[in-house]
C-alpha cells in the first residue's frame, strides 16, 4: 500500500501485488491512483464495479461505457492499454525495459 495518501484508494490496490520498482505518482486531486514505470503511467480503478461506475461517470461523463480497471499511458499521454487483467499490465510495462 506504499505511497498512497488517499486512504480510499487503498481499497483500489489491496488485491494487487504492486511491483516494488513502480513509483507511486498519485496526487490527492487525481481521480484515480497512479504509478510510473519505464515511462508508462499505470492508472488503477476500483475492483468494485459500483465504485468503478461512479468513477467512469465522473471522469468520462454519464452514460459512458464502464472503464476497464487498468489504463496505461505512455510518457506523451497516449493511451497504450485498457484492460481488467493486471498481469497484462505488468507484462507490457516490463517489456519496454528489455
Secondary structure, 3 states (H helix, E strand, C coil): CCCCCCHHHHHHHCCCCCCCCCEECCCCCCCCEEEEECCEEEEECCCCHHHHHHHHHHHHCCCCCCCCCEEEEECCCCEEEEECCHHHHHHHHHHCCC
